[in-house]
Amino acid sequence: MKKNYKKRINKVTNLEDGLKALFKSLGTTDRIFEFQVLSDWEEVVGKEIADHSKPIEVRQNVLYLKVPHSVWRNQLFYLSDEIVEKVNKRANKKIINKIVFC
């Protein structure tokens, strides 16, 4: 029984690698990039934009972004191409095509 235990220890991996492997096996690798971008929002877009927006979800390559103030909504609308580029660059692949403001 100890031999099996030692074999298992050698196969232990960190949670991030395990989740990536799981998503890959399920055919949903893009989802992990989407979740990572949402959780790292301030790092992706910068503090000023992050202070005035909140990513809600990514669905079918569309980022749904909550922006409570109309002035910031207009400003971010004009910056949407730049934000899409930053998000895709962070993920190292095209996961976002457009942004819908809520």
ABEGO torsion letter per residue (X at the ends): XAAAAAAAAAABBBAAAAAAAAAAAAGAAAAAAAAAAAAAAAAAAEAAAAAABBBABBBGGBBBBBBABAAAAAAAAAAAAAAAAAAAAAAGBBABABBBBX
